[in-house]
Amino acid sequence: MGRSIVRYSEVFKRQVVSELERGKFSSIRQASRAYGINGGNTIGKWIRKYSSQDLLPKQVRIQTLKERDELKEARNRIRQLEAALADAHIDHDLESSYLKIACERMGVDLGEFKKKNDMTLSDIRKRKMGIK
């Protein structure tokens, strides 16, 4: 059996928001219990739509300048690493494609070539860079 959908009228929604603004209820949860409104975000959505936003909980973050700068640097570093990872994926795909094309032109099965030479693309990359 499916869940039933309850639709509330605009007048009712405004009434609940108004009562919260006037202080009839001390919290959104109390208002939802009083009217039997299910759904944790239902009244919050009404407040965003019909109120001046004063009733919504606010989050205040206090940071030192050093913390703010560190966060900014970390975000920049994440962007750089994401870009580097994307480049590495592209490089890997290109190298895989080149190897596949080379094997096709030589008439060699790629799987057999890898087994016979017992190397992976990362091994090839390491050899290019002079890493053992």
VENSULJO-V825607 format. One record per run of one state. SS is the DSSP state (hx for helix, st for strand, lp for the rest). FROM is the first residue (numbers start at 1). TO is the last residue. If there is no record, write none. Layout:
BEGIN
{{SS & FROM & TO} {SS & FROM & TO}}
END
This chain:
BEGIN
{{lp & 1 & 9} {hx & 10 & 22} {lp & 23 & 27} {hx & 28 & 35} {lp & 36 & 41} {hx & 42 & 50} {lp & 51 & 64} {hx & 65 & 106} {lp & 107 & 109} {hx & 110 & 117} {lp & 118 & 120} {hx & 121 & 129} {lp & 130 & 132}}
END
